Structures are given as structure tokens and as C-alpha cells.
Amino acid sequence: MAIDVSKSIPIIDGGTISREEFEQNYLKPQKPVILRGLWKQYPAYEKWNYDFFKKSMGDIEVGLYSSTKADPSKTLSEPTTKMPFSEYLKLIETEPTDLRLFLFPIFKYKPELKKDFDYPAITKGYIKLPFMFFGPKNSVTRMHQDIDMSNVFLTQFEGKKRVVLFAPDQSDLLYKLPFNVHSTVDIDKPDYKTYPALKYAKGYTGVLEFGDTLFMPSGYWHHIEYLEGGYGLSVRTAPPTFALKLRGAYNIVLQRKIDDVCRFLFGEKWFRLKKSIAQKRAEKAIERIHQQEEQSETNVLVC
């Protein structure tokens, strides 16, 4: 039985929606949406492609990450390998690999590319941290939350991506690891014997194509699969509430350090403890769901 991601991420015309409509319908209620053609008005939409990046910044050495070699106990890890950017682009165009490039600060390396890129009205006034993400066909970004709890506008410039999202209130059902923003579950091959709470999790699914922008609200879990080799650019904006801003700061400044220190001191025991806590939280979440169902049945009988 597949995990329930039957709810589709809504798709709307990003070229016509006003800032007021966006804030009222998606930003304030923190609901995901795919904005079709949001960045179409800027030169990067047509100008940026593999050949352009090879010529303009192909000699830059980049750190690459392997999905299969990722350590599930860590929030972040060291690059699996490094190579010139142009060689990596050739790799994801033509050869099977699982090496990904993420959080690539394109404007840090080539500030002049800013002239190809600007920010639509619905993003005006927000703190913006643009990064690029590259991946080959069939590579997967394991399910996680963004550690800074930012809102994200993720625009696809090449290829297609399948995106699976879960709201933050699904965290216990997804076996979120303490002091971490990851889970050990496999969304595509759910192990209900080990992770029974997955039967109760409910998420969204959608496909990003060229020119599509996903608005992903703060704290949303996301699992991304590259259906084709390609890349996108994310614009990260500040969390919508003061509480979420504090949570993001805590995650970056304290949570990661606490996790690193405990992993150094206790090794595998620390990881096993975190998985045990995640299991207990999931069991309590299942109990709450059963109690709510029983209460609903009682209310129906009374009526």
C-alpha cells in the first residue's frame, strides 16, 4: 500500500496572481501552490541552460553529494566528491549518477548574473537567499524539513521534478528524528511494519516542469525526485511568524551543535536513542488519532 499523497498541489497562473491574493490564499494560511510562469518575465527564464553555465562558470570546483551514501544520522555531511562545474553538468546530462549539487550560491560566484534575474511582486519585501540545486535523472533528495524554517520559492529551469510535501503537523507520523530535520522513512517504499504511523500520514504531490515555481511554506517536509536531469533555483524568505524565526535560529545555532556533540560523544547509541524517541512520538500520534475517531463516532451517535 502506497503512502497517502493523493492530494495534488494546486497549480495557478503565476503571471496574473496579485500579491494580495497570494498572501491571503497561500502565504498567511501557509498552503503550498505551484505558480506557473512566475519568473517568465526575466532573461534567466530563456537564457540559462547547460551551455550557458558551462561557458560562464564551468571552471568552478563544486562539492557533490551522493544520495546513496548519505548518513541518515546527520543533518548535513561533507561532500562525497568534487569536480569542475562543467564536468558535473556533462555528467547529469548524459550519464547515470546519483551525485547532486545543492545550496549552490550562484550569485556569489557570478554576481553579474543578477542582471538576468529579479524578484516578482509577490516576493517583494522579503529577505531573499537564492541558491541553485542540480541533480541527475532518478536522483532523490531524502525527505526533510529546511533547517532555517524559511518559506521557499523553488523554480524549475531544466528538467522535471516530482515533489511530495507533508505539512509540519505530520512530523510525528513521519518519525522526525529529535535534534534533526530528517526522517529515516522511505516515502516511495513505506515499511509499515517498522513505521506503522505512516498509514495515517497524508501529504501532497505534484510535478514541477520548466518555468514552474513551487511555493513551499515554512516547515513543510519535502521529498524530491528528479524525473529528468535538471536544476532549479530557490529563493528563501523569512519565516512568517516570530515563533518560526526563533525556531529556525535555534535549529541553526543550537540544535545542530547539540546533535553533533552528542553524536561525537555517544556515536551509534545517540542515533538509536533518537529513533526510539521518534517511535514513541509516532505511537502517541496514532493514539491521538484513534481517540479523535472514537470521539467523532460518539458525537454522531449522540446526534
Number of C-alpha atoms within 10 A of each C-alpha: 8 13 18 15 17 13 13 15 21 14 17 15 12 21 14 12 14 13 14 12 12 15 14 12 13 16 21 12 11 19 16 26 23 23 24 21 20 25 22 15 14 15 14 17 20 12 13 14 14 17 13 11 15 18 10 12 15 18 14 13 14 18 18 21 19 18 16 11 11 16 12 16 22 16 17 13 12 10 15 14 11 13 13 15 20 20 16 23 21 13 16 22 16 11 11 13 16 18 24 22 20 19 13 17 15 16 14 12 11 11 10 10 15 12 10 13 14 14 15 16 12 17 17 12 9 15 13 18 15 19 18 20 19 22 31 27 21 17 23 21 17 21 23 23 24 20 20 23 25 25 25 26 25 24 28 25 24 20 19 21 26 17 18 24 25 23 21 14 12 20 24 22 23 31 26 26 23 17 18 21 23 25 22 17 19 15 17 10 10 16 17 14 8 10 19 18 23 25 17 14 18 17 18 18 19 21 19 25 19 18 22 26 26 25 23 24 26 29 26 25 26 21 19 20 19 22 19 19 23 23 26 23 22 22 20 24 22 19 22 18 11 10 10 17 17 13 18 22 15 14 20 13 12 13 18 18 13 14 19 16 11 15 16 11 11 11 13 13 12 16 18 12 14 18 19 15 15 22 22 13 20 23 17 14 18 19 13 12 12 12 12 12 12 12 12 12 12 11 10 9 8 7 6
